[in-house]
Amino acid sequence: MGEILKLEDIDTGNVLSYQGAEWTVSEKRVCEQSGSYLEVQWTLQGSPGGEAYLLETEEKGDAGATVAWVFTRQTLLESILFEKTPGQWANFKELDMPASAPASVKFVNQYFSFEGETSVQAEDDEGDMVPKLTWDYFSADRKRNLAIEIWKEPDRDYPEAYDGIVVDPSTFTILGKKARVFAGAAFVSGDEAKAGFGAVGIIGFIGITNGLPVDYFFSFGPAAGVLALMMLRRPPRHVIIFSAVVWAAVAALVWFNGFGLSFWYLTAVCSGLCLVLTRLLAALVTGREPGRYYQVALFGAFPALWVYSFLEYLVYAPGPRAFYQFAAAFILPLAATGLCVLAGFLSDSAGRESAGT
């Protein structure tokens, strides 16, 4: 019989029960220690939808270590007021933040007092390690926490606000199962997908109404939609670099060998690159999970295989073209991308099972 898993030991894929709902851990981040301070953050995806965060902070002092747990969600920064001058309250604004933490703030008709400021090195959405400054506020009964996080990016500061409650670890139940999730990131949001593919769809509709053949639009449209989605999603920098490596590999194979390559040979190359590159990053960078694999397959393998498939379709299937030829050009890159994702998923699952034994 294995040991009982403690809350501080949960990892990507673990499922928690809290307040009558199930939450799946989609990501775990350990912020770099800053002196005597350590912060661990778990991103939780709710079964009915929604995203929340579980934070464990440990601060060491002369009297020993103080550990706090907070269950929090992101809230609108502008909905928080601070006392700009005595008796005059103003809203926080992203581009006009106070130089230092105000002594008190007000949120949904409740006052919060400034508790302290912490600074750690944290991974941003692009995968870079940047300074993250946090102003912590607590209600008078210390049951509620309000955190203002300021990400110190090279171009400017990016503040965010989080509304949380102080929790006891015993209120969480770690369920005896592990969800099948892709490590390192949540799935692409519906709004981003609609924006990316919607823009490409509008351009395609205009082109088709002006005489562009439909199969020509399909040659590049879906791949362009995925690339537009990548720009909207702003994945970590290494995902963009790895995706570009996959594109370059397919382009090089075609450049030196011409068309007519085995499609499954290209699939094996793309799958191998997606698998090796993400694992290489995990091996070279301490604390970096090999996750986000599916993002490299989506942003790297899919556009490369899709464009190759339709270019070969246009070259080797001169008109009039049969429907089965179009269907093959359409289905093959989808199936190949699915195989790339499946290979990474099975590899990741096997690695986690072996690590847990």
C-alpha positions in Angstrom: 0.0 0.0 0.0 1.4 3.4 -1.0 1.7 6.4 1.3 -1.2 8.8 1.7 -0.6 11.7 -0.6 -0.3 15.1 1.2 -1.7 18.3 -0.3 1.7 19.8 -0.7 2.8 16.8 -2.8 0.0 17.0 -5.4 1.1 17.4 -9.0 -0.3 17.8 -12.5 -3.3 15.4 -13.0 -4.3 15.0 -9.4 -8.0 15.6 -8.7 -9.1 17.4 -5.6 -12.5 17.7 -4.0 -13.3 21.1 -2.4 -16.6 22.7 -1.5 -18.5 20.0 -3.3 -16.7 20.4 -6.6 -13.9 18.5 -8.3 -10.8 20.4 -9.3 -8.0 19.0 -11.6 -4.5 20.2 -11.2 -3.4 21.4 -14.7 -0.1 23.0 -13.7 2.3 23.3 -10.8 4.8 26.1 -10.4 7.4 26.6 -7.8 8.6 30.1 -7.6 12.3 30.6 -7.0 13.3 31.2 -3.4 13.9 34.7 -2.4 15.7 34.7 0.9 13.5 33.0 3.4 10.3 32.9 1.2 9.0 30.1 -0.9 5.8 30.0 -3.0 4.1 27.1 -4.7 1.1 27.6 -7.0 -1.2 25.0 -8.4 -3.6 25.9 -11.3 -6.9 24.1 -10.8 -9.5 23.5 -13.5 -13.1 23.0 -12.2 -15.2 20.1 -13.4 -18.1 22.4 -14.3 -15.7 25.0 -15.7 -13.7 27.8 -14.4 -10.1 28.3 -13.2 -8.8 28.8 -9.7 -5.4 28.7 -7.9 -4.2 27.1 -4.8 -1.2 28.8 -3.2 1.1 27.6 -0.4 3.5 30.1 1.0 6.3 29.4 3.5 8.1 32.2 5.2 10.9 31.5 7.6 11.6 33.7 10.6 13.3 33.7 13.9 10.3 32.0 15.5 10.2 29.3 12.8 8.4 28.8 9.5 4.9 30.2 8.8 2.9 28.3 6.2 -0.3 29.7 4.7 -2.7 28.2 2.2 -5.0 30.4 0.0 -7.6 29.3 -2.5 -7.9 32.2 -5.0 -9.3 33.4 -8.3 -8.3 36.2 -10.5 -10.5 39.3 -10.3 -10.7 42.7 -12.0 -7.9 45.0 -11.0 -10.0 48.1 -11.5 -12.6 46.9 -9.1 -10.2 47.4 -6.2 -10.0 50.8 -4.5 -7.1 52.3 -2.6 -6.8 55.4 -0.5 -4.9 57.8 -2.7 -5.0 60.7 -0.2 -6.7 60.7 3.2 -10.5 60.3 2.5 -10.0 60.1 -1.3 -10.4 56.6 -2.8 -9.3 55.7 -6.4 -9.4 52.6 -8.5 -6.2 50.7 -9.3 -5.3 51.1 -13.0 -3.0 48.9 -15.0 -1.1 51.8 -16.5 -1.2 54.0 -13.4 -0.2 52.0 -10.4 0.9 53.5 -7.1 4.7 53.4 -6.6 4.4 51.5 -3.3 1.7 49.4 -1.7 -1.2 51.4 -0.2 -1.8 50.9 3.5 -5.4 49.7 2.9 -7.7 48.8 0.0 -11.4 48.3 -0.4 -13.0 45.5 -2.4 -16.8 44.8 -2.6 -17.5 47.0 0.4 -14.9 45.3 2.6 -11.6 46.8 3.8 -8.3 45.0 3.7 -5.1 46.0 5.4 -1.6 45.7 3.9 0.2 42.6 5.3 3.5 42.6 3.5 5.4 42.5 0.2 7.2 39.6 -1.3 9.4 39.3 -4.4 10.2 36.1 -6.2 11.4 34.9 -9.6 8.4 33.4 -11.5 7.7 32.0 -14.9 5.5 34.2 -17.1 3.2 33.2 -19.9 6.0 33.2 -22.4 8.1 30.8 -20.3 10.6 33.4 -19.1 11.7 33.9 -15.5 10.9 37.4 -14.4 10.5 39.2 -11.0 7.1 39.0 -9.6 6.1 41.5 -6.8 3.1 40.7 -4.6 1.3 43.0 -2.2 -0.7 40.9 0.3 -3.8 42.3 2.0 -6.0 40.6 4.6 -9.5 41.3 5.9 -9.9 42.2 9.6 -10.8 38.6 10.5 -8.0 37.3 8.3 -10.3 34.9 6.5 -9.9 36.7 3.1 -6.9 37.5 1.2 -6.5 40.1 -1.6 -3.3 39.9 -3.6 -1.9 42.4 -6.1 0.7 40.7 -8.3 3.0 42.9 -10.4 4.9 41.1 -13.1 8.1 43.1 -13.9 8.4 42.4 -17.7 11.2 44.1 -19.7 8.7 46.5 -21.5 6.6 47.5 -18.5 4.8 46.3 -15.4 1.8 44.0 -15.7 -0.4 44.1 -12.5 -3.0 41.4 -11.7 -5.5 41.1 -8.8 -6.6 37.9 -7.0 -9.4 37.4 -4.5 -8.9 34.5 -2.2 -9.9 32.8 1.1 -7.5 31.4 3.6 -8.1 27.7 3.8 -7.0 24.7 5.9 -5.4 21.9 3.9 -7.7 19.4 5.7 -10.7 20.9 3.8 -9.4 19.4 0.6 -9.8 15.8 -0.3 -7.3 14.2 -2.7 -9.4 11.8 -4.8 -8.1 8.3 -5.6 -7.7 9.0 -9.3 -5.5 11.0 -11.6 -7.0 12.8 -14.5 -5.5 12.6 -18.0 -4.4 16.1 -18.7 -1.6 17.6 -20.7 1.1 18.8 -18.3 2.1 22.4 -18.2 -1.0 24.2 -19.6 -4.7 24.3 -19.9 -6.3 23.8 -23.3 -6.8 26.7 -25.7 -9.8 28.8 -24.8 -12.9 29.0 -27.0 -12.6 32.8 -27.4 -9.0 32.6 -28.7 -10.0 29.8 -31.1 -13.0 31.8 -32.4 -10.8 34.9 -32.9 -8.0 33.1 -34.7 -10.1 31.0 -37.0 -12.8 33.7 -37.4 -10.3 36.2 -38.8 -8.9 33.6 -41.3 -12.4 32.6 -42.2 -13.4 36.2 -43.1 -10.3 36.6 -45.2 -11.0 33.3 -46.9 -14.7 34.2 -47.6 -13.6 37.5 -49.2 -11.0 35.6 -51.3 -13.5 32.9 -52.4 -16.1 35.4 -53.4 -13.5 37.1 -55.5 -12.6 33.9 -57.4 -10.1 32.1 -55.2 -10.5 28.3 -55.6 -11.8 26.7 -52.4 -9.1 24.0 -52.4 -6.5 26.8 -52.6 -8.0 28.4 -49.5 -8.0 25.0 -47.7 -4.3 24.6 -48.6 -3.3 27.4 -46.2 -6.4 28.6 -44.3 -6.5 26.1 -41.4 -2.7 26.3 -40.9 -3.0 30.1 -40.9 -5.8 29.9 -38.4 -3.5 27.8 -36.1 -0.7 30.3 -36.4 -3.1 33.2 -35.7 -4.2 31.2 -32.6 -0.6 30.9 -31.6 -0.1 34.7 -31.7 -3.3 35.2 -29.7 -2.4 32.5 -27.2 1.1 33.8 -26.7 2.6 30.4 -25.7 5.9 30.2 -23.9 8.9 31.2 -26.0 10.3 27.7 -26.2 7.0 26.4 -27.7 7.4 29.0 -30.5 11.0 28.0 -31.0 10.3 24.3 -31.0 7.4 24.8 -33.4 9.7 26.7 -35.8 12.2 23.8 -35.6 9.4 21.4 -36.7 8.5 23.7 -39.6 12.1 24.0 -40.6 12.7 20.2 -40.5 9.7 19.6 -42.8 10.8 22.4 -45.2 14.4 21.0 -45.3 13.2 17.5 -46.1 11.1 18.8 -48.9 13.9 21.1 -50.1 16.4 18.2 -50.3 14.1 15.4 -51.3 11.2 17.0 -53.1 7.6 16.1 -52.9 6.5 12.5 -52.8 7.9 11.7 -49.4 6.0 9.1 -47.3 3.5 11.1 -45.2 4.0 8.7 -42.3 7.8 9.3 -42.5 7.1 13.0 -42.0 4.7 12.2 -39.2 7.4 10.2 -37.4 9.9 13.0 -37.8 7.4 15.6 -36.4 6.4 13.3 -33.5 10.0 12.6 -32.7 11.0 16.3 -32.7 8.0 17.2 -30.5 8.9 14.5 -28.1 12.7 15.0 -28.0 12.7 18.8 -27.8 10.2 19.1 -24.9 12.1 16.4 -22.9 15.4 18.0 -23.7 14.2 21.3 -22.2 13.0 19.4 -19.1 16.4 17.8 -18.7 18.4 21.0 -19.2 16.3 23.4 -17.2 15.8 22.5 -13.6 12.2 22.5 -12.4 10.8 22.8 -16.0 8.1 20.2 -16.7 8.2 18.5 -20.1 4.6 19.6 -20.6 3.0 21.8 -23.2 3.8 18.9 -25.6 0.4 19.1 -27.2 1.1 22.8 -28.0 4.2 21.9 -29.9 2.3 19.3 -31.8 -0.6 21.8 -32.5 1.5 24.8 -33.4 4.4 23.0 -35.0 3.4 19.7 -36.5 -0.1 20.6 -37.7 0.7 23.6 -39.8 3.7 21.9 -41.4 1.9 18.7 -42.2 -1.2 20.5 -43.4 0.6 22.7 -45.8 2.7 19.8 -47.1 -0.4 17.7 -47.6 -2.3 20.2 -49.6 0.8 21.3 -51.6 1.3 17.7 -52.6 -2.4 17.5 -53.4 -2.2 20.5 -55.7 1.0 19.1 -57.4 0.0 15.5 -57.8 -3.8 15.8 -58.2 -4.3 18.2 -61.2 -7.9 19.2 -61.8 -10.5 18.1 -62.1 -9.9 16.6 -58.7 -11.9 13.8 -57.1 -13.4 14.2 -53.7 -11.4 11.3 -52.2 -8.2 13.2 -53.1 -9.4 16.3 -51.2 -10.6 14.1 -48.3 -7.2 12.4 -48.1 -5.3 15.8 -48.0 -7.8 16.9 -45.3 -7.7 13.8 -43.1 -4.1 12.8 -43.2 -2.6 15.9 -41.4 -5.4 15.7 -38.8 -4.6 12.0 -38.1 -0.9 12.6 -38.1 -1.2 15.5 -35.6 -3.4 13.3 -33.5 -0.7 10.6 -33.5 2.0 13.2 -32.5 -0.2 14.2 -29.6 -0.9 10.6 -28.6 2.8 9.7 -28.7 3.7 12.5 -26.3 0.7 11.7 -24.1 1.7 8.1 -23.8 5.3 9.0 -23.1 4.3 11.5 -20.5 1.9 9.1 -18.8 4.6 6.4 -18.7 7.1 8.8 -17.3 4.7 9.8 -14.5 3.8 6.3 -13.7 7.5 5.2 -13.4 8.2 8.3 -11.3 5.4 7.4 -8.9 6.5 3.8 -8.4 
